[in-house]
């Protein structure tokens, strides 16, 4: 029997919303060394979402797969096969409610791994789409200048699921500016600090304890916003 589309007040819908609330962000743990970019892998998503799905009574399983293949040659004249899978998953709640979700995945390989790569991609993007999980990337945009400056200081989780960069942003500071300031004061980079020390920094900046907020503001105005003669910027 084909699963029904859940109503907005259904237990399944409530559970999906609960998982979305429990997992507001997944940090990118994968890195493509060839194209030089970070990405949220299937393992990153599963590690974050699986406990929340289990807690709220959700399961996901593939129930139908449509497959197509396309042989091609690479630029170096190697034989490859592009495998495309259209996978239908069944999302089921412990109440008995269920719904179908489709996801497409592609994988190119010269041997027998194309289908596995496609299946991984299909599951990954179904999970991201279902729970609307942000990973901080936009496939239609390249990295911004700010993102390139932050590359050496990736956002890290502090105070639950909130990144230090987000907390500093609420106070009107950029993570890169704060990292440059702490480095100049020979305190090291915040990404190397303990959680307690990072929490302490945020609180000190909120209250201007020991004049830290004033000191940071002066640093930004005199160093960050006024590069040394000869051009360039403070790193």
Buried (B, 14 or more C-beta within 10 A) or exposed (E): EEBEEBEEEBBBBBBBEBBBEBBBBBBBBEEEEEEEEBBBBBEBBBEBBBEBBEEBBBEBEBEEBEEEEEEEEEEEEEEBBBBBBBBBBBBBBEEEBBBBBEBBBBBBBEEEBBBBBBBBBBBBBBBBEBBEBEBBBEEEEEBEEEBEBBEEBBBBEBEEBBBBBBBBEEEEBBBBBBBBBBBEEEEEEBBEBEEEEBBEBBEBBEEEEEEBBEBBBEBBEEBBEEEEEEEEBBE
